Amino acid sequence: MPKINVAVIGAGRLGSAHARVYSELPHANLIGICDVEHSKAESIAASSQTKAFFSYNELLDKVQAVSIATPTKAHFQITKDFLLAGVNVLVEKPFTTTLPEADELLKIAKKKKLIVQVGHIERFNSAFQAIKDICKEPKFIEVHRLSGFPGRSLDVGVVLDLMIHDIDIILGLVNSPVKRVEAVGINVLTESEDIANARVTFKNGCVCNLTASRISDESMRKIRVFLKNTYISLDYKNEEADIYRKDGDKINKESVWVKKEEPLKKEIASFLECVSSNKRPLVSGKEGREALRIALKIQSLIWK
């Protein structure tokens, strides 16, 4: 695979991680990192052995692919400008802030035959990839994603910040249209919801219960999937999975062997491969839009 000229827009926690990974991958040529805060851009550029930029417009004609890791409200315009310039895009989740924005970006990408990948990183979690093919026809799914107050990503509530990861996962696992959504949530430390619970019922009968909090004492990222005669417990944080199977009147536990690899590195490597071979991403703009649609529905029910 030939080297691909890339850049990172946004020098916060996620942007700096993207820059580090690009600098480590043999098929990426990191042209630069951009942020409106000059000191941030210069610091991350120095650690990644690349150049600092302070306006993303300077990079439009210099790269073939870009990671966008800015606050969510900036995703649409920056992604649009890069797509119009013929650049493939990996944009962090959530895809955009509205569905019309997502639709416009998908239309541009289709017209220009460009890759749009949305950063739903849990799809690349090694433990999830080890069990996803076993999760056939789930009956019930329970998810907990809890963290302490982050002090970042506060331009969106906990649904678009955290729960959207699990929305994307359950949509992929269940593979059935959503029939009904119920949700509750409250704001505690911000003007947006800081804790939320949603119940999503699918047309095939599967029910999913999702809880997300960014005001918890403990940190937890777990999903439990119940199938016929089988129960799967997955810990995203520790990249561990156990399978419990019914055997007569007993239940046998089996720990799944997981080859642990950095999910972000796998995500970005996959993006570069898609750009190089024009393959459809694991989480394309279409999947990113659908996760956004359900997340916005949950959010609207909370604030109704």
N, C-alpha and C positions, 0 to 999 in steps of 0.2 A: 504494500500500500504506500503510495507516495505521501510525502509530508504535506500537511494541510496548514495553511496560514490561519491562525485563530487569534481571537482577542477575548477579553473578559470585560464586561461593563458592570461596574459596581465593585467596590473594594472593601465591602463589609465582611462579616464572618463567612458567608457563603461564597462571595466573590473571591476572597483570598484562598479558599479551599479549591475552587475551580482553577485558579491561576497555578497553584502548587501542582495539581494533578496534570494540567497541560504541560508544565515544565518537565514533568517526569515521564510523559508518554513519548515514545520514539517517533510516532507518526504525527505529532503536533509541533508546529513552529509558532510559539507564542510571540506574536508581534507586539502586544502591549496590553496593559490594564488601564481602564479609564474610570475616573471618579471625579465628581465636581469638587470634592475636598482634596486639594492638592497634596497635603501631607499623607493622606491615606493612600492615594494612588502611587506616590513616590516610594512609600515604605514597602508596599506589596510588590511593586515592580522591582525594587532592589532585591528582595528576598527570592523573587522568581526569575531573576536575571533577565529582565525584559525592560521595556520602555514605559514610562508613565504618560498618559494622555488625560486631558481635562475636559475634552468635548468628544463625544462618541462620533460626531460627524467627521472627525479627522480619520476615523478608521473605516469608513464605509467603502472606500475603494482599495483598502489594503489587505482585506481578509476574505477567506472563503466560508468561514464559519465563525460563530460568536456565541458566547454564553452571556445571558442577561440575568444578572443577580442583583437587580435594583429593588427598591420598594415597589410593591405591586402596582401602585397607581401609575408608575412610569412604564410598565411592561408594554402596554399597547403601542404607544408612540414609538418607542425605541425599536420594538420588534418590527413594526410596520416600515420604519425607515430602512432597516437592514434588509428586509425582504424586498422592498422596492429597488434596493441597490444590488439585488441578486445574491445575497448572503444567506446561507443556511443558519438556522437559529435553534439553540437550546435555551429555553426560557424557564426560569425557576417557577415552581407552583406558587400561588394559583396562576393559571394561564393569563387571565386578564381580570378586570373587575366586573365586567358585564358580558352577557352573551352576544349582543350585537358587535362588540369589539372583537370577541373570539371569532365570530362568523366572518368578519371583514378580513382578519388575518388569514384564516383558512382559505378564503377565496383568492387572496393575493398569492399565497404559497402554491395553490393548485395551478393558477394561471402561469406562474413562473417556474413550476416544477422544482420547488425547493423543499428541503426537509425542515419541518417544525417538530421539535421534540419538547415535551413538557417534563420538568424535573420532579416527577414522582419517584423519589429515590428508593422507596421500599420495594418496588418491583425488582430492584437489583440486589436486595438483601439476600445473602447466601442461604440463610435458613428458609426464607420464603421460596426461593427458586428450587430448593431441595424437596419441598412438599407440595408445590402448586399443582403438579400433575396428579397427585393423589386425591385432591379436593374435588371430586366429581359429585355433582348434584348435592351440594350442602343443603341441610334442612334448617339449621340455625347457626348464626355467627354472632359472637360477642367480642367486642373490641374495647380495650382501655388504653388511652394515650394520655398520660399524665406527666406534667413537668412543673418545676418551680417557675416563678415569674421571670420571664426571659430578659426584660428590658430592651427587647428588639422586636421587629415585625409588629409594632403596635399600631400600624396603619390599618390593620385588619383584625377581626375578632378571632377567637380560638377555632371557629369552624373553618375559616379560610386559611388559618395559620397551621393548625395541627390536624383537625378531623378530616380535612380534605385528602390527606394521605390514605386514610382508611376507607374513605368513600371510593377512591380509585381502586383500591384492592378488592373491595367487596363487589364492585361492578364487574371486575374482571373474573372473579371466582364464580359468581352466580350466573352471569350470562343470561339474564332474563330482564324484560322491561320492568321498571319500577311501577308498582300499583298504588302505593300509599306511603306518605311520609308524615311522621309525627315528631315534634321536637319541643324541648324546653331548654332554657338557659338563662343565666343572669350575668350582669356585669358587677365586678367587685372592685377592681383596681383601675379599670380603664372605662372609656365610654362605650366600648364594644363588649360583647359577651366574652367572659373569661372562663366560664365553665358551661358545657353544653352536653345534652343527651339527645340522641335521635333514634327513632325506631323506623326502619325502612322495610317495607313489605313488598316482595316481588310477585309478579303474576304467577310464577311457578310454585308459590307457596312458601318460599324461603323467607325467613324473618331475620333481620340483622339489628342488633342493639349496639350503638356506638356511644362511648363516653370520652370526652376530651376536656382537659383542664390545664390551665397554665398558672394555677395558684395552689398546686399540691405540694405537700411536704415531701412526698416520694416521687421518684421518676419511674415510669412504667410505660412500656410499649409492647402490649401483648394482644394476640388474637387467638380465639378459640373457635374452631370450626367443627360442627357436629354433623356427621354423615350417618347413613344407615349402618349401625353396628360398629361405628368408628368415631373416635374423637381425637382431634389434632390440636395440640397446644404449641404455640409459636411465640418465642421471645425475640422480638426484633432487635432489642438493645444488645443482648448477649449473643445473638445469632445462634439460637438453640431451638430445637424442635423435638417434641415427643409425640408418639402415636399410641393411642389406647384402642385396642381391638377386642371385641367380644369373642370369647372362645368358650362355647357352652354356657355354663353358669359363672364363668370367670372373666376377668378383664386383664389382658396382657399388655404390659407397657414396653414400648420399643423406642429407644433414643435414636434419632436420625443422625447419621454421620454428616457433618457439614464442613466443607472446605471454606474456611473463613477468608473472605477477600473484601477489600474496601469497596462498599457499594458505590460511592461517588466515582471511583476510578473505573469501575465496570460500566457505570452509566455513561461517562464521558467517552470511554473507549468504544462503546456501542454507538454513540452519536457519530463519532468520527468514521466508523465503519459504514454507517448509513449514508453519510455524506459522500464517502469514497465510492460506494457501490450503488448509490441511489436506492437503498433498501428502506422499507417502511419501518419507522422506529417502534420499539416495544410500547412506548407511550407517546403516540403521535398527538398532534393538535386535536384530533377528533376525540381521543380518550380524555385529554385535558379539558376539553369543552364539556364533555358529559359529566365529569367529576365536578366541574364548576357549576353546572346546572343544578345538580342535586344539592351542592353546598349552599348555593344561593337560596334554594327552596327551604332548606333547613333554617338558614339565617332569617328568612322572611317570616317563618312561623314563630321563631323566637321573639322577634320584634314586632309582631302583628299587634 
